């Protein structure tokens, strides 16, 4: 139960912070590179979370 509360709380806090911060204009190449890196980081994080959840279930 605490895990899901943390996920929900984190997403709400992230949404609130992103609304307050102004988006900065960046060159197109930087945006593409940053997006690609963020995608790779998210993939690694999801793989790690999946492993941990599977270990907890076992």
N, C-alpha and C positions, 0 to 999 in steps of 0.2 A: 504494500500500500504506500509506503514511504517513497519508493522508487517513482511511482506514477505521480505522486504529489510534487516531487522534485522536478520531474519532466515538465509538468504543467506550469509550475511556478517559474521555472527557468524560461520557458517559452513566453510567458506573459511579461516577465522582466525584460527579456530581449526585445520584444515588440515595443514596449514602452520606451526603452533606451533608443531604439532605432527611429522612433517617431520624433524624439527630441533632437537628435543629431542631424545636422544638415548634410545632405549628400554633396560630396565634393566632385567637381568636374575633373576628370582625368583623361589623358589621351586614350584613344581606343585600344591601342596595343596593351597598355597597362591593365585596362579593364579585362581584356581577354585572358591575359596571363594570370591575373589575380583570380579570376573565375575558375580557371583550370586548376590552379593550386588549391583553391578552396574545395573544389570537387574531389581532388585526390585526398585531401585531409579528411573530408567528410566520409569518404569511402573507407579509409583506414579506421576511423573512429567507429563506424558502423560494424566493421568486421570484428573489432575488439569487443564491442558491446555484445554482439551476437555470441561470441565465444563465451563471454562471462555469463550471459543469461543461460546458455546451454549447460555450462558447468553448474550453475545454481540449480537448474532443473534436475540434473542427475543426482 
